[in-house]
Amino acid sequence: MRTFEELVGEAAGADVTGWSFDWLDGRATEQRPPWGYSRLLAARLATVASALDIDTGGGETIAGAPHLPPRMAVTEGWEPNVLRARRLLSPRGVQVVHAVPGAPLPFPDAGFELVSSRHPVAPDWPEIARVLAPGGAYLAQHVGPASAFELIEWFRGPLTRERASRDPEREAAAARSAGLQVVDLRTARCRMELLDVGAAVYLLRKCVWWVPDFTVDRYEPALRRLDAHIREHGSFVAHSTRTLLEARRPAR
């Protein structure tokens, strides 16, 4: 294995825009949930006339769908990802909107048959219900509770209160409170393995909410301990959690 300095330096200079994790090929592995979200979404997109994808990142998930509805829109809050999504999706006629986090969705009421999201930051259930057409569906894969916390707590220490967030039952209850009918709710716990310390640096630069004040210099002692752990044990093991949630707006 290359030196600590080489691995960290390469990861610190890697491009972290968009929502692709191809840079981690050969450096980390993660099991996928059994339901195959991208495949499910692609099949659903082929059956509707209008769809909205929220928190689309760089647009990679939508770009992977072979057939898009005649009216397809996506929102994203981070400007570098907005630009990336426009480059990727505009040639296919997709409307890419820079949406302000926490603000109402910039679309009229009942405008979409399908609303989707892969790993939304914070689902705004009243807004999702508002833009869904009667009989329309919200289909999404959410991050579940305590996802990747083995890695996060390596740097931040125990996060007892935070472990209770993103509870799928609470999210389902919030969807119902907004007037939606939850028709599917599934969870999965997936094994992650980091094969070198550079994978951790890349992930913490990309998923900035995991360790909000992360820099290589600030966390160098923890990174060196992680590097030593991987060299001794062959990998660092963590677990992601995922929730598949489908909810429908009543037809009447």
KEKE-3310 file (N, C-alpha, C; in steps of 0.2 Angstrom, whole numbers, plus 5000, padded with zeros to 4 digits):
npx = (5004:5002:5010:5004:5004:5004:4991:4982:4985:4981:4967:4963:4964:4955:4941:4925:4913:4895:4886:4892:4901:4912:4926:4930:4931:4939:4945:4935:4921:4903:4888:4873:4856:4843:4832:4835:4836:4838:4834:4821:4816:4819:4810:4798:4798:4797:4783:4775:4769:4775:4788:4797:4813:4820:4834:4844:4858:4872:4864:4865:4858:4845:4850:4854:4842:4834:4823:4814:4800:4789:4789:4801:4809:4822:4828:4841:4852:4865:4877:4889:4884:4873:4877:4884:4873:4866:4874:4874:4860:4852:4854:4845:4833:4829:4823:4833:4833:4839:4837:4833:4838:4826:4817:4800:4796:4799:4787:4771:4755:4750:4758:4765:4766:4774:4786:4802:4817:4834:4842:4838:4841:4833:4817:4803:4788:4775:4777:4781:4769:4761:4765:4763:4752:4734:4733:4746:4763:4776:4792:4806:4823:4829:4842:4845:4844:4858:4868:4883:4889:4900:4911:4909:4908:4921:4928:4921:4917:4906:4889:4875:4862:4861:4860:4847:4840:4833:4824:4814:4801:4796:4798:4788:4777:4777:4775:4762:4755:4756:4746:4748:4748:4756:4763:4773:4787:4803:4818:4836:4852:4868:4884:4899:4916:4931:4946:4958:4965:4963:4950:4942:4945:4940:4926:4923:4925:4916:4903:4899:4891:4893:4905:4906:4916:4927:4944:4959:4971:4966:4960:4971:4978:4967:4965:4978:4977:4967:4972:4982:4974:4968:4979:4983:4972:4967:4955:4943:4928:4911:4893:4880:4864:4848:4832:4818:4805:4788:4775:4758:4748:4731:4719:4707)
npy = (4994:5011:5026:5035:5049:5050:5043:5051:5064:5062:5060:5071:5080:5076:5077:5081:5085:5082:5067:5054:5040:5034:5036:5029:5016:5001:5006:5006:4997:4994:4987:4985:4990:4978:4981:4988:5003:5012:5005:5002:5016:5020:5011:5016:5029:5028:5026:5037:5054:5065:5071:5074:5076:5077:5085:5081:5080:5078:5074:5061:5049:5051:5053:5040:5033:5025:5030:5044:5055:5065:5078:5082:5087:5093:5096:5105:5110:5114:5124:5120:5106:5109:5115:5104:5095:5101:5101:5087:5083:5093:5091:5081:5087:5090:5100:5109:5115:5127:5126:5134:5128:5123:5132:5134:5122:5127:5126:5124:5119:5102:5097:5086:5069:5060:5061:5060:5055:5052:5049:5062:5077:5083:5078:5088:5086:5093:5101:5091:5084:5094:5097:5085:5077:5073:5056:5053:5048:5047:5042:5036:5034:5034:5040:5030:5028:5032:5030:5024:5027:5021:5026:5040:5042:5039:5050:5060:5056:5048:5049:5050:5056:5059:5047:5043:5050:5052:5041:5028:5025:5037:5046:5041:5043:5057:5059:5054:5064:5074:5072:5061:5044:5030:5017:5008:5003:5000:4994:4993:4987:4989:4983:4992:4994:5001:5003:5010:5024:5035:5034:5037:5050:5056:5053:5060:5073:5074:5070:5081:5084:5074:5075:5090:5100:5095:5094:5089:5093:5097:5085:5076:5067:5058:5053:5046:5036:5029:5025:5017:5007:5001:4996:4986:4978:4976:4982:4995:4993:4998:5003:5006:5013:5011:5017:5012:5021:5023:5034:5039:5052:5054:5050:5058)
npz = (5000:4997:5004:5018:5016:5002:4999:5006:5000:4987:4988:4994:4983:4974:4963:4970:4966:4960:4961:4960:4964:4958:4959:4970:4966:4969:4980:4990:4996:4995:5000:4991:4993:4993:4985:4973:4969:4958:4947:4950:4949:4936:4929:4933:4929:4915:4914:4916:4913:4918:4929:4944:4951:4966:4975:4967:4965:4955:4945:4941:4944:4937:4924:4921:4918:4905:4898:4899:4905:4896:4902:4912:4927:4938:4954:4963:4976:4978:4970:4962:4959:4952:4940:4935:4933:4924:4913:4911:4909:4902:4888:4886:4888:4900:4914:4924:4940:4951:4967:4982:4998:5010:5005:4998:4985:4968:4959:4952:4960:4961:4950:4945:4941:4947:4960:4965:4974:4978:4992:4999:5007:5018:5018:5013:5017:5016:5005:4995:4995:4990:4976:4970:4959:4960:4965:4961:4964:4977:4976:4984:4989:5005:5016:5030:5049:5059:5049:5042:5054:5061:5055:5055:5069:5072:5070:5076:5089:5101:5096:5102:5102:5089:5083:5083:5073:5057:5057:5050:5053:5059:5048:5039:5046:5046:5032:5031:5039:5031:5022:5014:5008:5014:5005:5004:5013:5017:5024:5025:5030:5026:5022:5022:5016:5019:5010:5010:5018:5010:5004:5015:5017:5005:5005:5017:5012:5002:5007:5016:5028:5037:5045:5049:5051:5044:5039:5032:5039:5051:5056:5056:5066:5069:5056:5054:5063:5058:5046:5051:5057:5045:5038:5047:5049:5036:5031:5034:5043:5041:5041:5031:5031:5023:5017:5008:5002:4998:4994:4991:4984:4988:4976:4977)
capx = (5000:5006:5011:4999:5004:5002:4984:4978:4986:4977:4960:4962:4964:4950:4935:4920:4906:4891:4884:4895:4907:4917:4933:4931:4932:4946:4947:4930:4915:4897:4883:4867:4850:4840:4827:4838:4832:4839:4830:4814:4814:4819:4804:4792:4799:4794:4776:4772:4770:4778:4791:4802:4818:4822:4840:4847:4865:4874:4859:4867:4852:4841:4854:4854:4836:4834:4817:4811:4794:4789:4790:4805:4812:4825:4831:4847:4854:4873:4878:4893:4880:4868:4880:4885:4867:4864:4878:4872:4853:4849:4853:4839:4827:4827:4823:4837:4832:4843:4832:4836:4836:4822:4812:4795:4798:4797:4783:4764:4752:4748:4761:4769:4763:4779:4791:4807:4823:4839:4845:4836:4844:4827:4811:4798:4782:4770:4779:4780:4761:4758:4767:4760:4745:4730:4734:4753:4767:4783:4796:4813:4827:4832:4847:4842:4847:4865:4871:4890:4891:4906:4916:4908:4910:4929:4931:4917:4916:4899:4883:4870:4856:4860:4859:4840:4837:4831:4820:4809:4794:4795:4797:4782:4772:4777:4772:4755:4753:4755:4740:4750:4747:4762:4761:4779:4792:4807:4824:4841:4858:4873:4891:4904:4923:4936:4952:4963:4963:4961:4943:4939:4946:4936:4920:4921:4925:4910:4897:4901:4887:4896:4910:4906:4922:4933:4950:4965:4975:4962:4959:4977:4979:4962:4967:4984:4975:4963:4977:4986:4969:4967:4985:4983:4966:4965:4950:4939:4921:4905:4887:4876:4857:4844:4825:4814:4798:4784:4769:4754:4743:4725:4716:4702)
capy = (5000:5018:5030:5039:5055:5049:5042:5057:5069:5061:5060:5078:5084:5073:5081:5078:5087:5077:5061:5048:5038:5030:5037:5024:5010:4998:5009:5005:4993:4995:4983:4989:4988:4973:4983:4991:5009:5015:5001:5004:5022:5020:5008:5021:5035:5026:5025:5044:5060:5071:5069:5079:5073:5082:5084:5077:5080:5080:5071:5054:5044:5052:5051:5032:5030:5025:5033:5050:5057:5071:5083:5080:5092:5091:5102:5104:5116:5116:5126:5115:5101:5112:5115:5097:5092:5104:5098:5080:5082:5097:5088:5076:5091:5090:5106:5109:5121:5128:5127:5136:5123:5125:5136:5130:5120:5132:5123:5125:5114:5096:5097:5080:5062:5056:5064:5055:5058:5048:5052:5069:5080:5084:5079:5093:5083:5097:5103:5085:5083:5100:5097:5079:5077:5067:5049:5053:5044:5049:5036:5038:5030:5039:5038:5028:5030:5030:5027:5026:5030:5019:5031:5047:5043:5038:5057:5065:5053:5046:5054:5046:5059:5059:5040:5042:5054:5048:5035:5027:5026:5044:5049:5038:5047:5064:5059:5054:5070:5079:5069:5056:5037:5026:5011:5004:5006:4995:4996:4988:4988:4987:4983:4996:4993:5006:4999:5014:5030:5040:5033:5041:5058:5057:5052:5066:5079:5073:5070:5086:5084:5069:5078:5097:5104:5091:5096:5084:5095:5096:5078:5071:5062:5053:5049:5042:5030:5025:5022:5011:5002:4998:4992:4980:4973:4975:4987:4998:4991:5002:5000:5011:5011:5014:5016:5013:5024:5025:5037:5042:5057:5051:5052:5063)
capz = (5000:4996:5010:5021:5013:4995:4999:5008:4996:4981:4989:4995:4977:4969:4962:4974:4963:4958:4966:4958:4968:4954:4962:4976:4964:4971:4987:4995:4993:4999:4998:4988:4996:4989:4980:4967:4968:4951:4942:4951:4947:4929:4927:4935:4924:4909:4914:4918:4908:4921:4935:4947:4955:4971:4978:4961:4965:4948:4940:4939:4944:4932:4918:4920:4916:4898:4896:4903:4903:4892:4906:4917:4930:4944:4958:4967:4980:4978:4963:4957:4956:4947:4934:4932:4931:4918:4907:4910:4908:4898:4881:4886:4888:4908:4917:4930:4944:4957:4972:4989:5003:5014:5002:4994:4978:4963:4954:4954:4964:4957:4943:4943:4943:4951:4963:4967:4977:4981:4998:5000:5013:5023:5014:5015:5015:5014:4998:4991:4994:4986:4969:4967:4956:4963:4962:4960:4969:4979:4977:4986:4994:5010:5021:5037:5055:5060:5043:5042:5060:5063:5052:5058:5076:5073:5070:5080:5095:5101:5094:5104:5100:5082:5080:5083:5067:5050:5058:5044:5055:5060:5041:5036:5050:5043:5026:5032:5042:5025:5018:5009:5010:5013:5002:5004:5018:5018:5027:5024:5033:5020:5024:5019:5018:5016:5009:5012:5021:5005:5004:5020:5015:4999:5008:5021:5008:4998:5012:5021:5034:5041:5049:5046:5051:5042:5035:5033:5044:5058:5058:5054:5070:5068:5050:5055:5067:5054:5041:5054:5058:5039:5037:5052:5048:5029:5029:5040:5041:5043:5039:5029:5031:5018:5017:5002:5004:4992:4997:4986:4986:4986:4970:4978)
cpx = (5004:5006:5005:4998:5002:4994:4980:4979:4982:4970:4958:4961:4959:4944:4929:4913:4902:4890:4886:4900:4912:4924:4935:4932:4939:4948:4941:4924:4909:4891:4877:4861:4847:4835:4829:4834:4832:4835:4823:4812:4814:4813:4798:4792:4796:4787:4772:4773:4774:4781:4796:4806:4821:4829:4844:4854:4867:4870:4861:4862:4847:4844:4854:4848:4836:4828:4815:4805:4794:4791:4794:4809:4816:4827:4837:4849:4861:4875:4883:4889:4875:4871:4882:4879:4865:4868:4876:4865:4850:4849:4847:4832:4824:4828:4827:4836:4836:4838:4835:4833:4832:4816:4807:4798:4795:4793:4776:4761:4750:4751:4764:4766:4768:4784:4796:4813:4827:4843:4844:4839:4838:4821:4806:4792:4777:4771:4778:4773:4758:4759:4764:4753:4741:4732:4742:4757:4774:4787:4803:4816:4831:4838:4844:4846:4854:4869:4879:4893:4898:4912:4915:4910:4918:4932:4928:4916:4908:4894:4877:4863:4855:4858:4851:4837:4836:4828:4814:4802:4792:4794:4790:4776:4771:4774:4764:4752:4752:4750:4742:4749:4753:4760:4767:4784:4796:4814:4830:4848:4864:4880:4895:4911:4927:4943:4958:4961:4961:4953:4939:4939:4941:4929:4918:4921:4918:4903:4899:4898:4890:4900:4911:4912:4928:4938:4955:4969:4972:4962:4965:4978:4974:4963:4973:4982:4971:4967:4980:4981:4968:4973:4985:4978:4964:4959:4947:4931:4916:4899:4883:4869:4853:4837:4822:4807:4794:4777:4765:4749:4736:4722:4710:4703)
cpy = (5006:5021:5033:5046:5055:5048:5048:5063:5068:5062:5068:5083:5081:5078:5077:5081:5081:5072:5054:5046:5033:5031:5032:5017:5007:5001:5007:5001:4995:4991:4987:4986:4983:4975:4986:4997:5012:5011:5002:5011:5023:5017:5013:5027:5034:5026:5032:5049:5065:5069:5074:5075:5078:5080:5079:5076:5082:5077:5064:5049:5045:5051:5044:5029:5031:5029:5038:5052:5064:5078:5081:5086:5089:5097:5100:5110:5118:5118:5122:5109:5103:5112:5109:5094:5095:5102:5091:5079:5087:5095:5083:5080:5091:5097:5106:5115:5121:5130:5129:5131:5126:5129:5131:5128:5125:5129:5124:5118:5108:5095:5091:5074:5058:5061:5059:5059:5052:5051:5060:5071:5080:5084:5084:5090:5087:5099:5097:5084:5088:5099:5090:5080:5072:5061:5048:5050:5048:5042:5038:5033:5035:5036:5036:5030:5028:5027:5029:5028:5027:5024:5038:5047:5042:5045:5061:5062:5051:5051:5050:5049:5058:5052:5039:5046:5049:5041:5034:5028:5033:5048:5047:5042:5054:5064:5058:5060:5075:5077:5064:5049:5033:5019:5006:5007:5000:4998:4991:4991:4985:4988:4987:4994:4998:5003:5003:5020:5036:5040:5037:5048:5060:5057:5058:5072:5079:5074:5075:5087:5079:5072:5086:5101:5100:5095:5090:5087:5095:5089:5073:5066:5056:5049:5045:5036:5026:5022:5016:5005:4998:4994:4986:4975:4972:4980:4990:4997:4996:5000:5006:5009:5015:5012:5017:5015:5026:5028:5039:5047:5054:5054:5058:5066)
cpz = (5000:5003:5012:5017:5006:4995:5000:5003:4989:4982:4991:4989:4972:4969:4965:4971:4961:4963:4963:4962:4965:4956:4967:4973:4966:4977:4992:4992:4998:4996:4995:4992:4991:4984:4974:4965:4961:4946:4943:4948:4940:4926:4928:4930:4917:4908:4915:4913:4911:4928:4938:4952:4960:4974:4973:4961:4958:4943:4937:4939:4938:4925:4916:4918:4908:4895:4901:4901:4899:4896:4912:4920:4936:4948:4962:4970:4980:4971:4959:4955:4951:4940:4931:4930:4925:4912:4905:4907:4903:4891:4881:4887:4896:4910:4923:4934:4950:4962:4979:4994:5008:5012:4999:4987:4973:4957:4957:4957:4959:4950:4941:4946:4947:4953:4966:4970:4979:4986:4999:5007:5019:5019:5017:5013:5013:5006:4993:4989:4989:4978:4966:4964:4960:4960:4961:4966:4971:4980:4978:4990:4999:5014:5027:5043:5056:5055:5043:5048:5063:5061:5055:5065:5077:5073:5075:5087:5095:5100:5096:5102:5093:5079:5080:5077:5061:5052:5053:5047:5056:5053:5038:5040:5048:5037:5027:5035:5036:5020:5013:5012:5009:5011:5002:5009:5020:5020:5025:5027:5028:5023:5019:5021:5015:5016:5010:5014:5016:5004:5009:5019:5010:5002:5012:5018:5004:5002:5018:5028:5039:5047:5047:5046:5048:5037:5036:5039:5051:5061:5057:5059:5070:5061:5050:5058:5063:5049:5045:5055:5051:5037:5041:5050:5041:5026:5035:5038:5044:5040:5037:5030:5026:5019:5011:5005:4998:4996:4991:4989:4984:4980:4971:4985)
residu = (MET:ARG:THR:PHE:GLU:GLU:LEU:VAL:GLY:GLU:ALA:ALA:GLY:ALA:ASP:VAL:THR:GLY:TRP:SER:PHE:ASP:TRP:LEU:ASP:GLY:ARG:ALA:THR:GLU:GLN:ARG:PRO:PRO:TRP:GLY:TYR:SER:ARG:LEU:LEU:ALA:ALA:ARG:LEU:ALA:THR:VAL:ALA:SER:ALA:LEU:ASP:ILE:ASP:THR:GLY:GLY:GLY:GLU:THR:ILE:ALA:GLY:ALA:PRO:HIS:LEU:PRO:PRO:ARG:MET:ALA:VAL:THR:GLU:GLY:TRP:GLU:PRO:ASN:VAL:LEU:ARG:ALA:ARG:ARG:LEU:LEU:SER:PRO:ARG:GLY:VAL:GLN:VAL:VAL:HIS:ALA:VAL:PRO:GLY:ALA:PRO:LEU:PRO:PHE:PRO:ASP:ALA:GLY:PHE:GLU:LEU:VAL:SER:SER:ARG:HIS:PRO:VAL:ALA:PRO:ASP:TRP:PRO:GLU:ILE:ALA:ARG:VAL:LEU:ALA:PRO:GLY:GLY:ALA:TYR:LEU:ALA:GLN:HIS:VAL:GLY:PRO:ALA:SER:ALA:PHE:GLU:LEU:ILE:GLU:TRP:PHE:ARG:GLY:PRO:LEU:THR:ARG:GLU:ARG:ALA:SER:ARG:ASP:PRO:GLU:ARG:GLU:ALA:ALA:ALA:ALA:ARG:SER:ALA:GLY:LEU:GLN:VAL:VAL:ASP:LEU:ARG:THR:ALA:ARG:CYS:ARG:MET:GLU:LEU:LEU:ASP:VAL:GLY:ALA:ALA:VAL:TYR:LEU:LEU:ARG:LYS:CYS:VAL:TRP:TRP:VAL:PRO:ASP:PHE:THR:VAL:ASP:ARG:TYR:GLU:PRO:ALA:LEU:ARG:ARG:LEU:ASP:ALA:HIS:ILE:ARG:GLU:HIS:GLY:SER:PHE:VAL:ALA:HIS:SER:THR:ARG:THR:LEU:LEU:GLU:ALA:ARG:ARG:PRO:ALA:ARG)
# end
